Amino acid sequence: MSSQLLNGKTIARRINEQTRQALAELDFVPGLGVILVGNDPASQLYVGLKEKACRRLGIEFIRRDLPADATQAEVLTALRGLNEGTAIHGIIVQLPLPPHLATDEIIAAIDPRKDADGFHPANAERDDVPPVLPQAVLELLRETEQDLTDQTAVVLANSEIFFNQLERTLKTADINSVLTAPHDLTAIKEADILIVALGNPSLIRGEHIKDGAIVIDIGTTRVDNRTVGDVDSASVQDIAGWLTPVPGGVGPVTVALLLQNVVRLAKKNQPH
């Protein structure tokens, strides 16, 4: 029996409708500022999707492109400009950054009041504007309509910051999370929920996963002009109970939640 696909576009439409209603209550236009360093194809794709989504909803979009060899100081200068911009209510730095840059320092330099992704350390406990990627994962899990209480989620990810945020988000649904090393695929065989965010195309195959597992594929890599995930969907689709497609799964939900956060931040921090 084939997996049920978790259609992120359907969830995104629902979230976008809520955002439109919130926008209608504002007497100004919120703005999203994005910093993109380098020319990583997946990052270029996602920034383009965010820009299109902003245009559709009527949110101002300001993009700062920097070369792949930009220095730490140059990135921080561009970020300072967005921090100080009165038309900007939400800011994101598109990840991953080139390896010579100190990602944690750059994220920490975002004005916490404009932290649309929810990555800033000062916002770790913030509930009113949740971190978008972990929240997107939770929205997709809820779409299965399964009882998630005490389910075990195994996470393959390169970012401990992301895992910590995800763990905290999943705890709100009483899901237990375990971070495993990317090379230890035997650890995922008993996972009720598998969440993969490595950027390693088709790493996860059918023999790695538990029958009926919920598989959330966050990985995105451009291969031969196609966007592919970390999960080999052809070998997994007859074993997993639910599977997010790539593209069309996590991505649309993440973008929709990001824009929802921009509007929330604009409303929260508007002058009175």
C-alpha positions as CSV (number, residue, x, y, z in Angstrom):
1,M,0.0,0.0,0.0
2,S,1.4,3.4,-1.0
3,S,2.2,6.1,1.5
4,Q,-0.2,9.0,1.9
5,L,1.4,12.2,0.7
6,L,1.3,15.1,3.0
7,N,0.5,18.0,0.7
8,G,2.2,21.1,2.0
9,K,0.4,23.3,-0.5
10,T,-3.0,22.6,1.0
11,I,-1.8,23.5,4.5
12,A,0.0,26.6,3.2
13,R,-3.2,27.8,1.6
14,R,-5.0,27.5,4.9
15,I,-2.3,29.5,6.7
16,N,-2.1,32.1,4.0
17,E,-5.8,32.8,4.4
18,Q,-5.3,33.5,8.1
19,T,-2.4,35.8,7.2
20,R,-4.6,37.7,4.7
21,Q,-7.2,38.3,7.4
22,A,-4.5,39.6,9.7
23,L,-3.1,41.8,7.0
24,A,-6.5,43.4,6.5
25,E,-6.5,44.5,10.1
26,L,-3.3,46.6,9.6
27,D,-3.2,50.1,8.4
28,F,0.3,49.8,6.9
29,V,2.2,47.3,4.7
30,P,4.6,44.9,6.6
31,G,8.0,44.3,5.1
32,L,10.3,41.2,4.9
33,G,14.0,41.7,4.5
34,V,16.2,38.7,3.3
35,I,19.9,38.4,3.1
36,L,21.2,35.8,0.6
37,V,25.0,35.1,0.5
38,G,26.3,33.2,-2.5
39,N,24.5,31.3,-5.3
40,D,23.5,28.0,-3.7
41,P,20.7,26.7,-6.1
42,A,18.4,25.5,-3.3
43,S,18.8,28.8,-1.4
44,Q,18.1,30.8,-4.6
45,L,15.0,28.7,-5.2
46,Y,13.7,29.2,-1.7
47,V,14.3,33.0,-1.6
48,G,12.5,33.2,-5.0
49,L,9.5,31.3,-3.5
50,K,9.4,33.7,-0.5
51,E,9.5,36.7,-2.8
52,K,6.6,35.4,-4.9
53,A,4.6,34.6,-1.8
54,C,5.1,38.1,-0.4
55,R,4.0,39.6,-3.7
56,R,0.8,37.5,-3.7
57,L,-0.1,38.5,-0.1
58,G,0.9,42.1,-0.5
59,I,3.9,42.1,1.8
60,E,6.9,44.3,0.9
61,F,10.0,42.2,0.0
62,I,13.5,43.6,0.2
63,R,16.4,41.4,-0.8
64,R,20.1,41.9,-0.2
65,D,22.3,39.6,-2.3
66,L,26.0,39.2,-1.4
67,P,28.7,37.3,-3.1
68,A,29.8,33.9,-1.8
69,D,33.1,35.4,-0.7
70,A,31.5,38.2,1.3
71,T,33.2,38.8,4.6
72,Q,31.6,38.5,8.0
73,A,31.8,42.3,8.3
74,E,30.0,42.8,5.0
75,V,27.2,40.5,6.0
76,L,26.8,42.2,9.4
77,T,26.7,45.6,7.6
78,A,23.9,44.5,5.3
79,L,22.0,43.0,8.3
80,R,22.4,46.3,10.2
81,G,20.7,48.1,7.3
82,L,17.7,45.8,7.6
83,N,17.6,46.1,11.4
84,E,17.4,49.9,11.1
85,G,15.0,50.0,8.2
86,T,11.6,51.2,9.4
87,A,9.8,49.5,6.5
88,I,11.2,46.1,7.5
89,H,9.3,44.2,10.2
90,G,10.8,40.7,9.7
91,I,14.3,39.6,8.7
92,I,15.7,36.3,7.7
93,V,19.3,35.2,6.7
94,Q,18.9,32.4,4.2
95,L,20.8,29.3,5.4
96,P,23.1,27.6,5.0
97,L,25.7,30.3,4.8
98,P,29.2,29.7,3.2
99,P,31.4,27.8,5.6
100,H,33.8,30.7,6.2
101,L,31.0,32.8,7.9
102,A,30.1,32.5,11.6
103,T,26.4,31.6,11.3
104,D,25.6,31.9,15.0
105,E,27.1,35.4,15.2
106,I,25.2,36.5,12.2
107,I,21.9,35.1,13.5
108,A,22.5,36.7,16.9
109,A,23.0,40.1,15.1
110,I,19.3,40.1,13.9
111,D,17.2,42.5,15.9
112,P,15.2,40.0,18.0
113,R,12.0,42.1,17.4
114,K,12.4,41.4,13.6
115,D,13.5,37.7,13.9
116,A,11.0,36.2,11.5
117,D,12.5,32.7,11.4
118,G,12.6,32.4,15.2
119,F,16.3,31.5,15.2
120,H,17.6,34.3,17.5
121,P,18.8,33.0,20.9
122,A,16.8,35.6,22.7
123,N,13.6,34.2,21.2
124,A,14.2,30.5,22.1
125,E,11.3,30.5,24.5
126,R,9.0,32.7,22.4
127,D,5.6,31.2,21.7
128,D,3.7,34.0,20.0
129,V,6.0,34.0,16.9
130,P,7.2,30.3,16.7
131,P,10.3,29.2,14.7
132,V,9.0,28.4,11.3
133,L,10.7,25.2,10.3
134,P,9.9,23.3,13.5
135,Q,6.4,24.6,13.4
136,A,6.0,23.5,9.8
137,V,7.1,20.0,10.8
138,L,4.5,19.9,13.5
139,E,1.7,21.2,11.2
140,L,2.5,18.4,8.7
141,L,2.5,15.8,11.5
142,R,-0.9,17.0,12.7
143,E,-2.2,16.7,9.1
144,T,-1.9,12.9,9.5
145,E,-4.6,13.1,12.2
146,Q,-2.8,10.3,14.1
147,D,-2.4,10.2,17.9
148,L,1.2,11.6,18.2
149,T,1.4,11.3,22.0
150,D,4.5,9.5,23.2
151,Q,5.6,8.8,19.6
152,T,9.3,8.7,19.0
153,A,10.7,11.1,16.4
154,V,14.3,10.4,15.2
155,V,15.9,13.4,13.6
156,L,18.8,13.4,11.2
157,A,20.1,17.0,11.0
158,N,23.4,18.8,10.8
159,S,22.3,21.7,13.0
160,E,22.0,21.3,16.7
161,I,20.2,24.7,16.9
162,F,17.5,23.4,14.6
163,F,17.2,20.1,16.6
164,N,16.9,22.0,19.9
165,Q,14.1,24.1,18.5
166,L,12.4,21.1,16.9
167,E,12.6,19.1,20.1
168,R,11.0,22.0,22.0
169,T,8.2,22.3,19.4
170,L,7.5,18.6,19.3
171,K,7.3,18.4,23.0
172,T,4.2,20.6,22.8
173,A,2.5,17.7,21.1
174,D,4.1,15.2,23.6
175,I,6.4,13.8,20.9
176,N,9.8,12.5,22.1
177,S,12.7,13.5,19.9
178,V,16.1,11.8,19.4
179,L,19.0,13.3,17.4
180,T,21.1,10.7,15.6
181,A,24.3,10.9,13.6
182,P,23.8,11.1,9.9
183,H,26.0,8.0,9.4
184,D,24.1,5.9,11.8
185,L,21.1,4.8,9.7
186,T,20.4,1.7,11.9
187,A,19.1,4.0,14.6
188,I,16.1,5.1,12.6
189,K,14.6,1.7,12.0
190,E,12.3,1.9,15.0
191,A,11.3,5.6,14.6
192,D,7.6,6.2,14.6
193,I,8.4,9.6,13.0
194,L,11.5,10.2,10.9
195,I,12.6,13.8,10.2
196,V,15.5,14.2,7.8
197,A,17.3,17.6,7.2
198,L,20.7,16.8,5.7
199,G,20.8,17.9,2.1
200,N,22.0,14.5,1.1
201,P,20.0,13.4,-1.9
202,S,18.1,10.1,-1.6
203,L,20.1,9.0,1.4
204,I,17.1,7.3,3.2
205,R,15.8,4.2,1.5
206,G,12.9,1.8,2.2
207,E,15.1,-0.6,4.2
208,H,16.0,2.1,6.7
209,I,12.5,2.9,7.9
210,K,9.8,1.3,10.0
211,D,6.6,0.1,8.4
212,G,3.9,2.8,8.7
213,A,6.3,5.5,9.8
214,I,5.6,9.2,9.2
215,V,8.5,10.5,7.1
216,I,9.2,14.3,7.0
217,D,11.8,15.1,4.3
218,I,13.2,18.6,4.8
219,G,16.3,18.1,2.6
220,T,16.4,20.0,-0.7
221,T,19.2,19.6,-3.3
222,R,19.2,20.6,-6.9
223,V,20.2,17.6,-9.0
224,D,20.0,17.8,-12.9
225,N,17.7,20.8,-12.7
226,R,15.4,19.0,-10.3
227,T,14.8,19.6,-6.6
228,V,15.1,16.3,-4.7
229,G,15.0,15.4,-1.0
230,D,17.0,13.3,1.4
231,V,14.5,10.4,1.0
232,D,14.4,8.1,-1.9
233,S,10.6,8.3,-2.3
234,A,10.4,5.4,-4.8
235,S,11.8,2.9,-2.3
236,V,10.0,4.4,0.7
237,Q,6.5,4.9,-0.7
238,D,5.3,1.3,-0.1
239,I,6.7,1.2,3.5
240,A,6.0,4.6,5.1
241,G,2.5,5.4,6.2
242,W,2.9,9.1,5.3
243,L,5.5,11.0,3.3
244,T,6.2,14.6,2.5
245,P,7.0,15.1,-1.2
246,V,9.9,17.2,-2.4
247,P,9.0,19.7,-3.6
248,G,5.6,20.5,-2.3
249,G,5.9,19.2,1.3
250,V,7.7,21.1,4.0
251,G,8.7,24.1,1.8
252,P,5.3,25.7,1.2
253,V,4.3,25.3,4.8
254,T,7.6,26.9,5.9
255,V,7.1,29.9,3.6
256,A,3.5,30.4,4.7
257,L,4.4,30.3,8.4
258,L,7.3,32.8,7.7
259,L,4.9,35.3,6.2
260,Q,2.5,34.8,9.1
261,N,5.3,35.6,11.5
262,V,6.2,38.8,9.6
263,V,2.6,40.0,10.0
264,R,2.6,39.0,13.7
265,L,5.8,40.9,14.3
266,A,4.5,43.9,12.4
267,K,1.4,44.0,14.5
268,K,3.3,43.4,17.7
269,N,5.9,46.1,17.2
270,Q,4.0,48.7,15.3
271,P,4.1,52.2,16.9
272,H,1.2,53.1,19.1
